[in-house]
Each structure stands twice: as structure tokens, then as C-alpha cells.
Amino acid sequence: MVKVIIADRMGKGQNVARGVEAAGGEAIVVPGMGADMRLGDVMQEKKGDLGISFCGSGGAGAITANTKYGYPERHGMRSIQEGVTAIEEGKTVLGFGFMDQEELGKKLVEAYNKKYSE
């Protein structure tokens, strides 16, 4: 089961978490304001497979996770398809603008499962 760490600058992420769980993944939402900046730390602590960061620019948490721990990342994304493509290309930390949508969580887990079940 894919373990997805969700970290939102405003402390949200519950909708994405519902989508992750609907697709059979385990969702861990990092609590509190500025959670995106702790994404890499929580991925390390909880042994996450996939990390999703949300902030206005769509980059700070993903870039920080990459810089601190070396997770392959893509940031500045604004669509579900961009996230799916990033997973297909081997990225494990994804930075989005604010997109707390159930469909996003579901599609990302489906893409992850497809890539790593082959």
C-alpha cells in the first residue's frame, strides 16, 4: 500500500487524503500552518512513498524535501495530469498550487500503483 504524506501551507489536505484512501492508499496529513516546509522531514519519519506539497507557488515544500533529503521532485504544478506525468517520470515529491481535491489524491495513487506494479 502506497503511503502518501500530504503537507499544505495552510494546514489543509483532507480532501486529497480522502482521494488517496479511496484509491487504496494510506494518507498522512501533516498538521498545522507551514506544514509544506516539513514534508521531507515527515516523509523520512513515517517512511512515506509519495509526498504532496501545497502552497501558493507550488514549490517550497517540494524543493525543501529535495534539497534536504534528495527526493526527486517536480514543483509549480497546477493540474492533475502534471502530477500523473511527474509520477510516471519517477518523481516522488510533488509540489502543487493550492489544489485540495479528492480527485487529485485518487489519480496520483492510481498512477503510482500503475508505475510501481509493472
N, C-alpha and C positions, 0 to 999 in steps of 0.2 A: 504494500500500500504506500503510495506516494505521500510524503509528509510535506505540507506546504506552510511556510511561515509568511504571514501577511502583516505588513507594517505600514501604517498610514500616518502621515504627518499630523492629522487631526484626531488620531485615536480611533478611526473607524475601521472598516474592513469586514464587518459582519455579513454583508450581502455576498461578497466574494467568498467568504468562508462557507456560506450555505451552498454555493455552487460547487465548491471543492468537495464538500461532503456528499452532495447529490451525485457526483461523478465517482464516488467511492474513495476519495482521498481523505487524509486527516488534515484538518485545518487548525493552525495555532495563530491566534490574533495577538500581536504584541500590543499591550495596553498603553494608554497614555499619549499625551501630546508629544510630538517629536519622535514617535515610535520608529519612523522610517530610518532614522540615524542609528538605530540599534539592530537593524535587520541582520547584518553579518554576525554580530555577537550572539543573537538568539538562534541563528542557523547553526552555529558552532555548538552552542549549549544543548539544543534539542535535536541535533543531528538531522536538520532539515534537508530535503532533497531539492526543493524548489523554493525560491524566495520571491515575493512580490512586494515592491515598494511603491507607495503612492505619495506624491507631493505635487505642488503647483507646477514645477518644472519637469517632473517625472524622472529625476535623475539622482538626487542627492543620496538617498539610501542605497541605491544600486551601485553607484560609484564608490561609496564608502565601503560597502561589502567587498567589492572587487579590490580596492586598494589595500584594505586591511587583511583580507583572507585569500585573495586570488580567485574568487568565484568568477567564472565567465559571465559577463553581464551585457545587457543592452538597455539603454535608457532613452527617455524622451518619447516613449510610445504613447499613442493616442487611440489605438484600435485593438480589438481582439485579434484580428488577423496578424498584426505586427507581433503580438505576443506568441501566437502559434508558430509563426515563422522563426522567431528567435529560439524557441524550444527545438524546432526541427534542426536548427544550426548549432545546437549544443549549449546554448546559454542556460544557466541555472538561476540567475538573478535577473529579474525583470523590473524595470522602472517605468511606471506609468504616471501620467497626469491623474487627477482625481477621477477614478472610474470604479467606484464600489458597486459593481454589478454582478449579480448572481451568474449570468451567462459567461462572464469573463472567467470566473473560477472554474466553471464546468468545462469550458473549452480548453483551458490551459491544462487541466488534469487529463483530459482525453488525449491531447497532443503529447503530453509527457508519457502517458501509458503506451501510446502507439509507438513512440520513438524507442522506448527502452524495453519493449516486449519483443522487438524484432531480433 
